[in-house]
Amino acid sequence: MKKQFEEHFERTWLIIFLFMFVILMIPFPFFYSETYIPAFGGIPLFLFGWFVHTAITFALIIKYYRMCMKRKEYHTYDEEEKK
C-alpha cells in the first residue's frame, strides 16, 4: 500500500510538471508571437504570459518542496547525522 502511494505522489507531480512544459511548448500568442501585440503600457503580450507561467511554476516548485519535506524518505540522512 505504501509503495502505491509513493508511486502516486511521484506520478502526480510528474504529470503536473509535464503539463506545465507542454503548455509552454504550444505556440499560444501569450507565449510566442512573431508580431507585436501590445498589452498594458505597450509591453508585448507574450512577456506577461511568461511572467504568469514563471510565477505558477515557482509556486508549484515551492508546493512540491514542502510536500516532499513532509515525507519520511527525504529525511533518511537527517537521522544518520544525529547519531
C-alpha positions, -999 to +999 in steps of 0.1 A: +000+000+000+028+024+009+047+018-024+015+025-043+011+059-025+047+068-033+042+060-070+010+080-070+028+110-054+056+109-079+033+102-109+010+131-099+039+156-098+054+143-130+021+149-148+018+184-133+052+195-144+049+178-178+016+196-183+033+229-175+061+221-200+036+211-227+016+243-222+048+263-226+057+245-259+024+251-276+027+284-296+000+303-279+000+341-286+006+348-249+039+328-250+051+332-286+044+359-312+061+369-344+042+402-344+040+429-318+008+426-298+007+454-272-006+449-237-006+471-207+018+501-211+029+489-246+047+458-232+045+429-255+017+404-246+040+374-246+060+388-217+030+387-195+024+351-204+060+342-195+057+361-162+025+343-152+038+309-163+070+316-143+051+326-112+029+295-114+059+272-119+077+287-089+046+283-068+044+246-079+080+241-071+076+255-036+045+234-031+063+203-043+093+210-020+070+214+010+052+182+003+085+164-002+098+176+031+068+161+049+077+127+035+098+103+055+122+092+027+135+127+023+149+127+059+169+095+058+202+113+062+189+135+090+187+105+113+223+094+104+237+128+112+221+129+147+238+096+157 
